[in-house]
Every structure is written in C-alpha cells, then in structure tokens.
Amino acid sequence: MSKFRLAVVQLQVSSVKADNLSRARTLVKEAAGQGSKMVLLPECFNSPYGTSFFSTYAEKMPGESTRVLSEVAKENEIYLVGGSIPEEEDGKLYNTCAVFGPDGEMILKHRKIHLFDIDVPGKIRFQESETLSPGDSLSVFETPFCKVGVGICYDIRFAELAQLYSRTGAQLLVYPGAFNMTTGPAHWELLQRARAVDNQVYVATASPARDESASYISWGHSTVVNPWGEVVSKAGPEEAIIYADIDLQYLAEIRKQIPITTQRRHDLYTVMSAQGGSSG
C-alpha cells in the first residue's frame, strides 16, 4: 500500500480529564470514519499543560487514559498515537506518548527526551525539569504502511533525533506538541518543514487547540508537511481534525531526485545513536 490517510486531532483540552478523554474518543472515531488508518492526538491531551498540573493528572501505565486509548484504537481498527499524558512511575513524572495498534495493544511508549526549559526575557519562562524527568530511548514503531518515529514537542528542535529516525527507515515523523504564543509563530512550522526537508520524510504535529484563558496558551496550528517541505494540511487555532494522504511513492521519488542519503560524507561526519540503534 503506497498511500494511507493520516488524521491529526487538535483537541480543545479542559481541566476535566473525563471530558478530555470522552472528546478524544469522539473525534478519533470521526477521523476513522473518514478513512484514517492512523490518528495523532496532541501533547498533554488529557490535562492542562503546565508544571503545576503534571502531578495532579499523572497516571501509571496502564491507567485510565491508556485504557481509553486502547479501546478507541481497537474499536476503530487504527494505529493511534496517543499524544502525551503525564506518567508516574517509581515516584518520577514523565511526559509520555503511548502508541496503540488496531488490536488495542500498546506497541510503543515514548518519554519526552528533551525537557522544555526555556527563558525568553520579557516573553516566557518555562521549566519542565522542575517536575518532569527525561526519557532515555529513541522510539520507532512499525506499521504495514511505513515506519514511524516519535518525538514530543521540544524533541523536534533536535535535528539529530530526526536524522537517526530517518536512518532506521522512518518515513513519517510524528510530534505531539504544544508550542506557545512566543515560539509558535516563530518556529512551529519552520521546524516541521526543516525536519521534513532534511530527512525527506513526512512530518505531522498535533497541538492542543488554543485556550486564551489557560495559564499556558498553545499556538495550535497542527500541521502535516510532505518530504518536499510543503505544508499539505494545517489547522487554525480552534479545535479541528485535519487529514493528509501519506504518499510513500511520492516520498520515494523525492529521495531518488535528490539522493542525499547516498551522498552523505560519512568519511567526514556522522550522527550516531549512543544506544547503538533505535527502539521503543
């Protein structure tokens, strides 16, 4: 199968976890009804985003949210990239993305590798490391369509991660993310297009919908970019589902036209995984 439909759900997240889970279930079902074989949810889709919320909303895995995700994936026979939720294990908190197959089984768990610690004077200061611990593994999963690499939000700024995913054969990179009103307009689309062109892959991002009353205001604008660096689908700030047909034949043609993979000068430079490979 050289084409499959991807849906990205830009969810309006509230402070009520049960409502968020119910709304996610409804929108994923709608996306599957439109022929989507893979659905992507936003970062922190079950809770407000912020260091003050992580411990309150955190769950073990399996837990309430992952049980819902498992059921939704199985009911709709799709691959479901479950955005991310605050995860608790052994007294530590993680920002974690769980991926489920069409049989409802969890096939991957990606803990955000790069924690969002930034300070832009006069605009925004945010320190995830005050409450969260970083993940320590690369995350790629297999589907009948293609391999998929997973990152969360800030992970997209690190080109080496995308390069390693691409080298393992990933043709689609997915990043649940919640860029804000400072970094969003400046870098959100730019980073996606850069990762897509650098690695000749599709890139999809899922943001929460914008809530002007929240303590952390997400930029929104969930996006899908093709391997030529073109935006093929994009949401506005409000709740929405966007769709894109991932065309692997088109991707192969791009790689043939500009064969950067075979033209890299490995005698001069290389990017290596300290783990010796990529795995969930």
C-alpha positions in Angstrom: 0.0 0.0 0.0 1.7 3.2 -1.2 -0.8 5.6 0.4 -2.7 5.8 3.6 -4.7 8.5 5.4 -3.4 10.2 8.5 -5.6 12.3 10.8 -4.4 14.8 13.3 -6.8 15.8 16.1 -6.4 19.3 17.5 -8.3 18.8 20.8 -9.8 21.6 23.0 -8.4 20.5 26.3 -10.2 21.3 29.6 -9.4 20.8 33.2 -11.8 17.8 33.4 -9.9 14.7 32.5 -13.1 12.6 31.8 -14.3 15.2 29.4 -11.0 15.3 27.5 -11.0 11.5 27.2 -14.6 11.5 26.0 -14.0 14.2 23.5 -10.8 12.5 22.2 -12.8 9.2 21.7 -15.5 11.1 19.7 -13.0 12.9 17.5 -10.9 9.8 16.9 -14.0 7.9 15.8 -14.9 10.7 13.4 -11.4 10.6 11.9 -11.5 6.8 11.5 -14.9 7.2 9.8 -13.2 9.4 7.2 -10.8 6.5 6.3 -7.9 7.4 8.5 -5.6 4.4 9.2 -3.5 6.4 11.8 -4.7 9.1 14.2 -2.5 11.5 16.1 -3.6 13.2 19.4 -1.9 16.3 20.9 0.6 16.7 23.7 -1.0 16.7 27.2 -4.4 15.8 25.7 -5.9 14.6 29.0 -4.9 17.6 31.2 -4.0 21.3 31.1 -0.4 21.8 30.2 1.8 23.2 32.9 4.2 22.1 35.7 1.5 22.8 38.3 -0.8 20.2 36.7 1.5 17.3 35.9 1.5 15.7 39.3 -2.3 16.1 39.8 -3.2 14.5 36.4 -0.4 11.9 36.3 -1.2 8.2 35.8 0.6 5.0 35.8 0.6 3.0 32.6 -1.7 1.2 32.1 -4.2 3.6 33.6 -7.4 5.4 32.9 -6.2 7.3 29.9 -4.3 4.5 28.2 -7.2 2.1 28.7 -9.4 4.6 26.8 -6.8 4.9 24.1 -6.5 1.1 23.8 -10.3 0.7 23.5 -10.5 3.5 20.8 -7.7 2.0 18.7 -9.3 -1.4 18.8 -12.9 -0.2 18.2 -11.8 1.8 15.1 -9.1 -0.6 14.0 -6.5 2.1 13.6 -3.0 3.0 14.8 -3.4 5.6 17.5 -0.6 7.8 18.5 -1.9 8.9 21.9 -0.4 12.4 22.1 1.1 12.5 25.5 0.0 12.4 29.1 1.8 12.9 32.4 3.0 9.5 33.5 4.1 8.5 37.0 6.4 5.6 37.7 8.5 5.0 40.8 7.9 8.5 42.2 9.1 10.1 38.9 6.9 12.0 36.4 7.4 11.8 32.6 5.7 13.4 29.6 4.8 10.2 27.8 3.3 9.2 24.4 1.7 5.7 24.2 1.0 4.2 20.7 -1.6 1.5 20.2 -2.2 -0.9 17.3 -5.5 -1.8 15.7 -5.8 -4.7 18.1 -5.7 -2.3 21.1 -2.2 -3.4 22.2 0.3 -0.8 23.3 3.2 -1.1 20.8 5.3 1.8 22.0 5.9 4.2 24.9 8.0 7.3 24.2 9.0 9.5 27.1 9.9 13.1 26.1 13.7 13.1 25.7 14.4 16.8 25.8 12.7 18.7 28.6 11.4 22.2 27.8 13.5 24.5 29.9 13.5 28.0 28.3 13.8 31.6 29.4 13.0 34.3 26.8 13.3 37.6 28.7 10.0 39.5 28.8 8.1 36.8 27.0 8.1 33.4 28.6 9.9 31.2 31.1 9.0 27.6 31.5 10.9 24.8 33.2 9.6 21.3 32.7 12.6 19.9 34.6 11.1 21.3 37.8 8.7 18.4 37.9 9.5 16.0 35.0 12.2 13.5 34.3 13.5 12.9 30.8 13.1 9.8 28.8 16.2 7.9 27.6 15.2 6.0 24.5 14.6 6.6 20.8 11.2 5.4 19.6 10.2 4.0 16.2 7.3 1.7 15.5 6.3 -0.4 12.5 3.1 -0.4 10.6 2.0 -2.2 7.4 2.4 1.2 5.7 5.7 2.5 7.0 8.0 3.0 10.0 7.1 5.9 12.2 9.4 7.9 14.5 8.0 9.6 17.6 9.1 12.8 19.4 7.3 15.1 21.8 7.2 18.9 21.3 10.7 20.2 22.2 12.2 17.0 20.7 11.5 18.5 17.3 14.2 21.1 17.8 16.9 18.4 17.9 17.8 17.6 14.3 19.9 14.6 15.3 16.9 12.7 16.7 15.0 13.1 13.4 18.1 12.1 11.4 18.5 8.9 13.5 14.9 8.0 13.0 15.2 8.6 9.2 18.3 6.4 9.1 16.4 3.5 10.7 13.9 3.7 7.8 11.2 6.0 9.2 9.2 7.7 6.5 6.9 9.6 8.9 7.8 11.5 12.0 5.1 12.5 14.5 5.4 15.1 17.2 2.6 15.8 19.6 3.5 19.3 20.7 2.2 22.4 22.5 4.3 25.4 21.3 3.2 28.7 22.8 2.3 32.1 21.6 6.0 33.1 21.5 7.7 30.0 20.0 4.7 29.0 17.9 4.6 31.9 15.4 8.4 32.0 15.2 9.4 28.3 14.8 6.5 25.8 14.8 6.1 25.5 11.0 9.7 26.3 10.3 11.0 23.3 12.4 8.5 20.9 10.8 9.5 21.9 7.3 13.2 21.7 8.2 12.9 18.2 9.6 10.9 17.1 6.6 13.4 18.5 4.0 16.5 17.5 6.0 15.4 13.9 6.1 13.0 13.6 3.1 10.1 12.4 5.4 6.6 13.4 6.2 6.2 15.3 9.4 3.0 15.6 11.4 2.4 17.7 14.5 -0.6 17.7 16.9 -1.2 20.7 19.2 -4.0 21.3 21.7 -6.5 23.9 20.4 -5.8 27.4 21.7 -7.4 28.4 25.0 -6.9 32.1 25.7 -8.0 31.6 29.3 -5.3 28.9 30.1 -2.2 29.7 32.1 -0.2 28.3 29.2 -1.7 29.3 25.8 -0.9 26.8 23.0 -0.3 28.1 19.5 -2.5 25.4 17.8 -1.9 25.1 14.0 -1.4 21.3 13.9 0.3 20.6 10.6 1.3 17.9 8.1 4.4 18.6 5.9 5.5 16.5 2.9 9.1 15.5 2.1 9.4 18.4 -0.3 8.8 20.7 2.6 5.3 21.8 1.6 2.5 22.2 4.1 -0.2 19.8 2.9 -2.6 20.3 5.8 -2.9 22.8 8.6 -5.4 23.7 11.3 -6.1 27.1 12.7 -6.1 27.8 16.5 -9.5 26.2 17.2 -10.5 22.5 17.7 -10.3 20.6 14.4 -9.4 17.4 12.7 -7.0 17.7 9.7 -6.3 15.0 7.2 -3.4 14.1 4.9 -2.8 11.3 2.5 0.7 10.0 3.2 2.1 9.0 -0.3 5.1 6.7 0.1 5.6 6.5 -3.7 5.9 10.3 -3.8 8.4 10.1 -0.9 10.5 7.5 -2.9 10.5 9.8 -5.9 11.8 12.8 -3.8 14.6 10.6 -2.4 15.5 9.5 -5.9 15.6 13.0 -7.4 17.8 14.4 -4.6 19.7 11.4 -3.2 21.1 13.0 0.0 21.2 9.6 1.8 23.8 8.2 -0.6 25.7 11.4 -0.9 26.5 12.0 2.8 30.2 12.2 3.5 30.5 9.6 6.3 34.2 9.9 5.9 33.9 13.5 7.3 31.0 13.4 9.7 28.3 11.2 11.3 25.5 11.2 13.8 25.4 8.1 15.9 23.0 6.7 18.5 24.6 6.1 21.8 22.2 3.2 22.2 23.5 1.6 19.0 20.2 1.7 17.4 16.6 2.9 17.6 14.0 1.1 19.5 11.0 1.7 21.7 
